[in-house]
Structure formats: C-alpha cells, structure tokens
Amino acid sequence: MISYSQCWEDAEVVIEALKPSPIDTVLSVTSGGCNSLALATCGVSAIYAIDKKPEQNYLLELKLKAIQHLNYSEVVEFLGYAHSFRREDYYKRIAPNLSDDARKYWDSNGKAIWHGIAHCGKFERYLHVFHRCVLPLIHSHKRVKQLLYPRGMAEQQIFYDTQWNTTRWRLMFRLFFSRFVMSRSGRSPEMFSQSQDISASDLYFLRTERALYSGPVRDNFYLSYALLGNQTDLLPYYLHQQRSVQIGAFNSLSIYSTDMLSFLKGLPDASIDKYNLSDIFEPLDVETTNQIFIEILRTAKPNARLIFWNNLVHRDIPQNLKQYFHQDTEIEARLREKDRVFFYERFYVYELESLGVGKS
C-alpha cells in the first residue's frame, strides 16, 4: 500500500534550505516522490531517492516516466490534477518505459491510474474523506473558499476568530485527527510508536490553528489540497510548468528500496552533498536514529547540508556529534515563517562544519 502519494514537506523550503547546485549529489527520502522531483528541477548532478517501501518508489518512477514521455498538460491530467478520461491511454504510453517491478505493480492497480495517482496514498484518501464527508458538516464550501481567499493578516485573524473557529470545528477536527482514527485510516501505526504519551489531536489542532490564524494561506497548495482535494487549481512545486520541463530528460535520479541506515552503510566516505531526510526519524528509536547520524557524518562531503522535520517525536543530532555540525538557526526561523505545511513541530537545518569520524 502507498502511504503517501504526495510529499507533505514544503518543496520551496526544501530547495531554499538545501541550496542545491549542479555539482551536488543529493540523498532524498522518496515518500510521495514530489520533493525528489523538485530537487531534480535544480539540475543537480545525481539524486538517490530512498524508501523502504517499494510501492513509494514505484510511484516516483511512474511520475518521472510520465514527465519524460507525456507533454505538460497530459502529465497534469494523468497524475490527477486535472479532469481526464484518458489516464489509461496515457499509462499505456508510459508503461513500456517502467521497470518490470513497477510495471507489474501499476498493471495490477488500474483503479489508482483511473482516479489519478496523486490521490492514491493512504494519507491522501484520508484527507479526501475529511474534505468530502467531514468538513461539509462544519463549514459550507463557500466558507472554505473564503478561508483560502488572500487577505491581510489582521483580516485573516478576524475571519478565523469570527467565522471559522466554531465549537463544531474544534470538536470534529480533534475527533477526526485523533491518534485512534489516524493510526487506522490515515497514517501507519508505526508512525505513532514513539509518541504514545502525546495527545496528537491537541497538537495537530494547535498547529492547524496557528496556520489558519497567522500562517501563509495564499497560494498554499498543501492547505488547499487538504480542504478542497483535487478541486484546487494549485499544483505542487515540480509541476509548475517552467520547472517541470527541466526534468523531461532527467536521467540522474536513482531509486533504491531499502531502509536509510542500510543504504548509508553501503556508501563510500564523503560522497553526499545534500540530505533531504523528511520526517524519517518519527518511527525510529533513539539508537537507530543516532546510528543514522553517525553514517551521515561519515558519508557527508565537506560543507554538506542536511534537513529534517520533527512531528510528534523529538529527534536531533546526538550531542556527541554536534561538534561536527553547524545548526543554521537563522534559516530555520526564516523558513519556519514561510513554511506552508503546518503540522510539524520542528524543522532542522545543519551544515557539516569540520571533518568527522572515519575521514582524513
């Protein structure tokens, strides 16, 4: 099963924090594939997309091959961001270019092709239930559109206080985004395994309230998708037309189905310039997390940059390794203000400061 058919970390934040260049070798958690493709638009030398779930990598492969073998409007249709009755025909044009495993997977998942693969993830289907079945019990479609209408900050706050923040909104949100409901219908239970003593619904409500009250709502693809689904006319970063054409012939993206620690252990010393780690540490215990950071230190080139997010679980570079890294708190704070994905607790940006273990 595909857990995420889109990435839920702001691609613009990823790009600005990592500062990718044409000579960089980039390691990127696959997830929905969107941010690996976003990094591809920067023309980097090589990208290693890593995910322990093969299905996530089949999704990325299909998105990449669609971009390479369809024109722009066909890609938007095929992925599910525009109405189409031709997705099966588009797939027939793409399929011969897929790896055997990916082709077998998608051949047996015709329903996902028909509806648009951007919407086939467990989390995206969960959000679909929210905006189709739950949200209409709270607010009218007109009011949802009003929430997303660009306005000044003071006006946005007044709208939230007087029109949006009702008792029903608070109650229904906390119920639908509770640990119990999410772990069964929205996210894998392992994503909650390290946070048993935390009230997920309260935290998610406070973070969502902060976003709706004072966060960026104008042109916010992530918020718009969560509230409107495929009725939004916004697109993810890599599908902005001027960027999408840049990866039409992109051949430097390599895809690996393995866990992060195993992949890192197989890399030579000083081989990676940039690390996009998503919230990979969320289901991992402290020991495994620390082992990954040890391998990052070994595999990082001088001045390598890495980014990652915390959701419900606090994870950070262990104290005994922090001497080798500089935390860019200035860019963290600046990007936190403009981050359009609102349900994370912390965002970290580090740069390798000096030579570490296993380097000479």
Secondary structure, DSSP 8 states (H G I E B T S, - for coil): --S-SS--S-HHHHHHHH---TT-EEEEE-TTSHHHHHHHTTT-SEEEEEESSHHHHHHHHHHHHHHHHS-HHHHHHHHTSS--S-HHHHHHHHGGGS-HHHHHHHHT-HHHHHH-GGG-SHHHHHHHHIIIIIGGGTS-HHHHHHHHS---HHHHHHHIIIII--HHHHHHHHHHTSHHHHHHHTS-GGGGTT-TTS-HHHHHHHHHHHHHHHS--TT-HHHHHHHHGGG-----GGGSHHHHGGGTT---EEEEES-HHHHHHTS-SS-EEEEE-TTTTTTS-HHHHHHHHHHHHHHEEEEEEEEEEESSS-----GGGGGGEEE-HHHHHHHHHH------SEEEEEEE-S--TT--
